[in-house]
Amino acid sequence: MAREAVSLLGVEDPRARVLEIGFGPGLGIVALTGLLPAGEVIGVDPSEVSHRHAEARNAAAISRGNVVLLSGTAQALPLLDEHCDAAIFVDNLHFWPDPLEGLSEIRRVLRPGAPVVCAFTPPSGGPPSGLRRLFATAGFVDIEESVSANGSLLRAVHPSSV
């Protein structure tokens, strides 16, 4: 699902700066660094265990400076405004204490026109009801939902004018 979600982002600039929230063992980071050889992947996750696994899996990219792993949550991203060109998160929205606050924070760190992809695998229980409405309430536009053999995906865009 991580590879599918990364593909759906549609990031074409190999120097882009992409955020992954809740990176877990780092599989999405691997997919993103393959797509962005000159870019930067910023992972944010509160779990020390996830950091250890992702650091081991992505050690070479971290040492090259292509990957930065930060401790944090979707509700309090340790990033400047409009810092990222895209964002992705897989199987973790349902763990956020306040999904609307998290999406608003993601919108803050995305540059105008930047895409975001949210994905759910079947073992996660799938997307919550009202997902499209949640993204719209957070201010995202061009919201598209899709289903694949791997699960459910939603792609949205930060509006070009804020």
C-alpha positions, 0 to 999 in steps of 0.5 A: 500500500505504501508504494501505491500511495506514493505513486498516487501522490504524483510528485514529479520533481526528484528534488521535492520535500515529502512528509510521511506521517506515522512512518512505522517500519519505514517502508513508505520512506523506502518508496519515497526515496526511490522516487526522489533521488535528490529530494528529502523525505521527512518522517514524523512518528511518535514511536521509538520502536518505529524510529529504530526500525525505520533508521535501520531500514533507511540508514544509507538514505539518512547518512546521505541526507535524503531522509530525516526522521523526527519525533512528533505527531500529526497534531504538532508537526515540528516543521515550518509553514509551507515546508513540504511539497507533498504528504502521505500517511498510511494506516494511522489517521484512526490513531490521531486524537483529533483528525481535523486538527491533524489535517489542519496541521498538515495543511499548514506545513504543505505549500499551496497546490501540494498533494496529500494521500491518506491510505488504509489497508483492510487490516486497519479497518479501512477508512472512517466514514465521512473521510471526504467531508473531514478533508474538505472541512480541513480546507483541502480541495480536489478530493478523490477517493479510490479503492484497490486490491490493497485497500482504500486511498484518498488524494486531496490538494492544498488549495492554491490560494489560502 
